[in-house]
Amino acid sequence: MQTRSARKRQPSAGKMFIKVIAALLLLLTVIGSGYAGAVFIKTQETLARTQINIPGSKVSSKYDDVPSESFLILGTDETKASKERKEPARSDVMIVGVLNKKTEQLVLTSIPRDSLVNIDYSKYDVPYGKTGVEQDKITHAHYFGSMDKSSSYNGIKLARETTENLLGIEINHVVKVNFQGFVQLIDALDGVDIDVRYAFKEQDSARKAGTITVPKGMQHLSGEQALAYVRNRHDDPLGDIGRGQKQMQVIQAVAKEAASFRSLGAYRDILDAVGDNVETNLGPNDYLRLADFTTALRNTTEYQLAGEGYIGISGKWEYHLDPNQLDRVKANLAKAMQGQEVSPMKEETGTPGATDPTTTDDSTTVEQPVQ
């Protein structure tokens, strides 16, 4: 396959508009960029506003000639009010994407937020006696890392390092989006069509319990309803596994909806949602490079880390990953990183009903650190 630098193309403004939209879809959450008319300047401003310098990140110029690129998508429970108060946020959604540029395949792996993993706190100044490597929920990597004030992005950095250690691959790019950004993004697309597997009630993005109702069956979901759908696990017979499957389901629905958009007004709304609620080490040149691989959106393979959830010896709810299944996922991700085609694995369904019985809403529970 030719690299982008070896190809000669002068795409029209309209085609570039759609290509950059698709490139952002490749990152799963940051949709909405364009290079047409009045949107051009706003797009440049938006992408510049979202770009951050994560400690330890490498320059991106090398990525033109590598067989793959990897992404960590973090969906946090941060709100506008909590951000103003500088409160640390947990990563309720963690998805790793590997773009295999040789086969133009996108491999997505969902990690349950309560997965018990090794987190190395030794390089971070965090409280509660966390000074070395310890077993902790992976959602706490971003939470406790954010308490180290030496950098505003230590939460992202520790989440990336922890994910790399868990999956055995290097994470090239990180995209962090908060709940409000998710809601605004879906609303900017005028909602998404989802076949809802069960009826439920859930809290809204402001954490008001029982305010969102979603019926069973094919539904056109608003931003608040879509957020409630991907966050809900206590009503899901498959617990954490089911929540991961729903996240993938919504990603596909967003991709389908965005592909049909043509309204400049809608793109401006999308850009607003992205600019105000997304942080990433991706820059404008990265989006243009990734636009060459949008066919990968039609060639996706999905993995869901499986295991069993229960109350651990700490007295807290924990999700214990299946080591054999984890090894198989790691082997496939390593192949994808090397430019080899990978296939879906036998579906892992986990333990039905394996949800935290001690809470009614995992995102509002204030967990005391394990001593």
N, C-alpha and C positions, 0 to 999 in steps of 0.2 A: 504494500500500500504506500502510495506517495505521501510524503509529509506535506503540511500546508505550504511550506516555503517553496516546494517543487511544483505546486499547482498554480496555474494562472487563471484568475477569475476576477471579474468585476461585477459583483452582484448588484442588482437593482436595489433601490432603497426599500421597496416592499419586501423583496426576498430577504434582505438583511434583517429587516424588522422581524420576520418570522423566525429566521435562523437564530438570532440572538435570544428571542423568547424561548426557543427549544433548547439552546445551550443552558439557559438558566433552569429550565425544567430538569435538565440532566443533574442538577444539584438538588433537585427534589423540592426545594422550598422557596428559593429565590427566583421566582418567575417575574418577568416583566422588564425587558429592556428593549430599546428600539433605536433605529437610526434612520428616521424619516422626518423631514420637515421640522416642525416646532418641537418634536420630541427629542431631537438630537442633543441639545444643550442640557435638557432636564435629565436625560439618560446619563450623560457624562457626570453631571453633578451628583446624581444618585449613586452611581458606582463608586465615585470617589468618597462619598460619605460613608459607605458601608465598609470600605477597606480599612483593615487594622493591621498592625505589626505584632504578630504573635511571637513572643520570645522563642528563639531557636528555629524559626521558620527559614527555609532556604529560598533563594531567588528562584523565580519560575521560568527563567529563560531556557533551562535545560529540558523542559517538558516537550519541546517540539519533536525530539527524536527518541523518546522512550516508548516501550510497548504498551504502557498503561499509566493511568493516574488514579489516585485514590482520594476519597472524600469522606469526612466525618460530618454528619448532619446532627446538630444538637438542637432539640426543641426544649426550651426551658420554661419553668413556671414563673418567670419574671414578669411583673406588671410594671406599668408606668410609675405607680406609687412606690412599689418596692425598690425600683431602680433609683428613684429620687432619694429614698432612704438608705441607699447603698447596701441593701440586704443581699446576701448571697442567694443564688438560685440553684435549684436542682435541675438536672437534665432528665425530663420525663420521657423524652423521645431520643433514641440514639440509633442511627442508621448509618452503616458504612456502605459506600458505593465504590465499586472498582470499575472504571471504564477501560475495557480491553480494546485498545485502538487497532490492534492487528485484526481482530475478528469483528470489531464494531459490536461488541456485546457489553451490556451493563449488568453487573452482578451486585445485587442489593442484599445486605445482611442486617436484620433487625436484632438489637440486643435488649432484652428485658431490663428495665431500669433498676430493679432490685437484685440483679445478678450479683452474687457474692464473688468478688475477684480480689487479686492482690493489687493494692494501691501503694505506691512508693511516695510517702510524704517527706522523705529525708531531705529533699532539696527545697522544701517550702516551710515558711514560718506560719504555722497554723496552730490554733489552741487545742485544748482537750487531750494533751499528751500525745498527739500524733506526730512522732518524730522519725519513724522508720517505715518499713514495709509491713502492712497488716491487711488482713482480710476485711473487706468493707463492701458495701453496696456500690456498684459502679456509678450510680447517680450522685454519690457523695464526692466523686473526684472533682467535678465542677464546683460543687457546693463548698467543700473545704478549701480547694485551691483558690477560690475567689476571696477567701479570708486573708490571703497573703497580699498585702497592699503594696508590695514592691513593684508590681505591675498590674494594670487593670485587666489583663488578659491571662492571669495565672490559672484561673478556673478552666479556661479553654485549653491552655497548655497541659495541665494535669489530666484533663479528660482525654486529650489526644494521646499522651504518653501511656495512659492506662489502657486505652483501646488498642494501641500498637502492641503492648505486652500481651494482651489477651488473645489477639488474633494473629500475631506473628508477622504482621506486614507494616510497612512504613505508611503513615498517613500524610499525604502531600498537602491536602487542603482541608480547611475546616469552615463550615457555615453554621452560624448560630442564629436561630430565630426564636423570638419569644411568642407567647400565646396570642398577644394582641396582633402581631404581624400575621399570624396564621388566619385569624378571623378576618382581618382587613383584606387579605389576599383572596380568600374564598368569596367574600362579598364583592370584591372588585370584578370577579368573574361571574357575578350574578348567581352564585351557588353552584353545587355539583350534584350529579345524579348518583345515588348510592343505593344498592340493594341491602337494606338493613336487616341483619339476621335475627334481631330480637328487639322488642320494645323496652325502653328504659327512661329513667329520669336521671339528670346529672346536673352538677353545678355549672355556672357560666364562667366566662373568662375573668370576672371580678370575684370569683370564688363564692358566689351565693348559692347555697345548696338547693337542689331540687327545682331549679328555675328553668331548666331546658328539658323539654319532652320530645322524644323521637319515637315514632311508631315503627312497627315492623313492616318490612316489604320495601318495594322500590320507592324512594323518596328523593325530592329535590331539596338538599340541605343547605341552609344558610351557613355563614361562617361560624356562628356560635354553635349550631347543631353539629357541624362537621368536627369542631374541636371537642365537643362533648362525646362524640362517637369514638374518636381515636383515643380519648383519655379513659373511657369507661372500661373497667375490667371486672368490677365486683358482680355485675349482672351477666357477665360473659361465661358460659359453661367451660370455656377453654382458658379462662384467666389471663395470665401474662402472654401466653401463646396467641390467644385470640386478639389481644390488643395489638400485638405486632402484625398480625394478618390484616387488621382493620387499617393500620397505618399504611400498609402497602396498597390496600384497596383505594384509599383516598388519594394517594399519590397518583395512581393510574387515572382516577377520575379527573383530577386537576389537569393532568397532561392532556387528556382528551378535550376538556373544556377550553383550555388555553389555545389549543391548535385551531379552534374555530373562530377566535376573536379577530375583529378587524377595526374596532372602534378606537380612535385616538384618545377619546375621553377615558375609556376603560384603561388604556395603557398608562395614562397619567395617574389614575387611581392605584394601579398596580405598583407603579414606581414609588408612590407615596408610602404604600404598605411596606415595600422593600426597604426604602431609605430610612424609615423611622424605626425599624424593628429587626434589622439584620446586621450582623457583624461577620466579616469573613476576611481571610488573607488573600482572596482572589482579587485580581485587578482587571481593568478593562481589556488588556491584551489577552488575559486568560480566557475570557468569554469568547473573544474572536477566534482563538485557537480551538476551543471546544466546539464551536459552531460547526466545525468540519465533521463532527462525529454524531450528529443528531439522529442518524439511522439506528443508533444503539437504543433509542427509546422504544423501538419496535422489536428489539431483541434482548429482552431482560430475563434474568434468572434470579430467583429470590430464595433466600435462606432465612430461617428463623431459629435463633439459638434456643434449644429446648432444654427442659430440666424439670425440677419439681420445687414447688414453693411450700414452706412450712416455717413455724416458729423455731429459730435456732437456739443454741445454748445461751446466746446473749439475751434471750427473751424478746427479740425483735423478729419481724417478718423478714425472711430471706428467700431468695430464689437460687437454688443450687443447680448449676448447669450440668448437663450430661457430658462427662469428659470424652466419651467415645464420639458422640455427635459433634462436639466442639472440634475434635481432631479432624473429622472429615470435612467440616466447613473450612478450617484453617488450610487443609491441603488443597481444597478447590480454590480458595482465595489466592494462595501462593501460585497456582497454575495460571489463574487469570492475570495476576500481576506480571507474569512472564510472557503473556501474550497467547496463552493456550485457551482453546474453547473449553468451557465447563458445562456440565449438565445439571438439571435439578436433582436433588436427592429425594429419597423416599420421604413422604410427608411426615413431619414430626408433630404430633398433636398434643403432647404433654399430658399432664394429669388434669382431667376435667374437674372444674370447680376449685382448682388450686389457687385461691385468692386469699388475700389477707383478711382473716375473720375479725381482726381487732379494730378495723377502721371502716368507715362508710365512705371515705373519700381519701385516696392516697395522697393527693396533692395538697390537701389542707392539713394533714397530720404533721405536727411538729415532732420530729424524731430527736430524742436525746442521743448525743454521741455515745458510742460504746466505749467504755473506759478500758 
